[in-house]
Amino acid sequence: MAITVNGTGHPPPDDPRVSLLDFLRERLALTGTKRGCDQGACGACTVLLDGERVLSCLTLAVQADGAAVQTVEGLAAGDGALHPLQAAFVAHDGFQCGYCTPGQLCSALAMLQEAGRGDPSHVTGDLAAGPAGLSREEIRERMSGNLCRCGAHNGILEAIEAYAAGGAR
């Protein structure tokens, strides 16, 4: 089998104890995914595994064997154009130091898919009906696993809202 990372297959590591984070950063030199807390508390290492967000510091690389991993490096188009969500982050100052930005981007994309499927969150009023829309409260709750120590939360929220509405504006 192989781990497909940003569309390219790679053999899994020989050591089954290697985290997905270390596999990406050390073996594949994809350093966009950041090492934050190494405990799954900050979200800086968030990547997409078969379209779902995972904390790569808590995921073993062998768990991704046969799966597709997308990192922040895989979001941009092949011609180097930014993904529309990346453009929204730029337009709305959704970053300061940028350390958490890769995890924020991956998490936001998966979060929007979850909300689009009707998956409820902790603040969803009617669990049977799912979320009634993507309010600021819903976005904040759904993104609460991704911390920004610089205080760019308002810009991140605005960027996600703009992207969800159909543009970076």
N, C-alpha and C positions, 0 to 999 in steps of 0.2 A: 504494500500500500504506500501511499504518499500523503504528505500534508500539502495541500494546495494553498499557497500564500500569495495573495494578490494575483491569482491566475497562473502561477508557476508551481509545479510540483517539486517537492523536496522530500528526501527520505527522512523518516523520523530519527531522532537521536538514538544512539545505541544504549545510552543510560536512561532507563525509564523514569528516573527521578528528576530529570531536567524539566523545569517549568516552561510553559509556553513563552513567557516573557524572556527568559534566558535564551531559549531557542531562537526567538526573533531577533533579539539584540546581539547576542554573541555569535551565533552560527550564521545567521543570514544578514547581519549588519544592518538591520532595519531598526534604527535607533529612534524613530518617531514615537514609538510606544515607550512610555516613561516608567521608570521604577520610582514609586513613591514610598508607600509605607511597608510594602511586602507583607501586608496583613489583610488586604482586601477592603480597607476602610476608606481609601481616598479616591479610587476610580481612575487614577492617572494611567494605569496599565490596561484600560478597557479596549478590547478589540472585538470584532464581530466573528463569531464562529457559526458557520452556516446561517448567517443573518441575524443571529441572536447575540446580544452583548454578554461578554464574559470578562472576568478579571483574570488577565493572563498570568498574574503572579500566583494565583491559586489554582490554575489549571495546568495539569501536566501536558507536555507536548504530545505524549503518546495518546492522550485523549482526543487530540485533533487528527489522529491518523485516519485517513479516508475522508476528511472533512475539508471545508473551504474556510480559510482564515482571511479576513480583510483587515488591514491596518490602515492608519492614516495615510501612509504612502500610496495605498491602493485607491484612495478616494478621488484623486485628481484624474482628469482625462489623460489619455496617452499623449496628447499634444502639449501637456503641461498646464492646460487650463484648470483653474480651481473648480472643485465641486461647488455647486450652488450654495451649499451650507457653509463651506469654507469662505466663499465670497460674502455671505451674510455675516459671518463672524468678523471679517475685515470691516465691512460697512458699518457695523454696529458696535465696534470696539469691544468685541466679545473675548478679548484676551488682554493681558498686560505683560506678564513675564512669558506667557505662552507654555509654561510647563504642563499645565493640566489640559491644554487645548486638544491634543490628539485624543485623549480619553473622552473629553466632552463631546467632540465631533462624532466619534463612533457611538457613544452612548445616545446622543440625540437622534441619530439616524435610526437606531434600533427602537428607541422610545417612541418615535413617530409611527413606526410600523406597528408596535404594540397597541398604541392608541387607535390606529386605523383599523386594527382587527377587532377593536372593542374590548380589549383586555382592561379590566378595572384596576384602579390603583387604590391606595389607602384612603384617598379623599373622594373617590367616586361615590356619589350619593346613592344610586340604585345599582347594586352589584349585578342584578339580573339583567338590567338594561345596558350596562356598561357606561363608559363616560359619555356625557351629553355634549361634549366638545372639548377642545383643548384650552381650557382656561389657564390663566397664569398660575393659579393654585395647582392645577393638574400638572403643568410643566415643572413647577418647582418640586412637587412631590416625586415625580417620575425621574427627575435629574438629581435627587438628593444624595445619591451614592457617589456623585462626582463633586469633589471639593475644589474650590478655587481660593487659595490663600491670599491672592492679591485683591480680591473684592470686585472682580469683573462680572459678578452674577447678573447685574442688571443688563449689561451688554450681551451676555450669553442668552438670557431670557428673550431679549428683543430680537436677537439673531435667529433664534429658533422660531419665534412667532412669525418673523418675516419670511423665513424659508417655508414654514408650514402654510403661509398665506399665498405662496407662489412666487417669491422673489426675494432678492437681497435688499432691495430698496435702501 
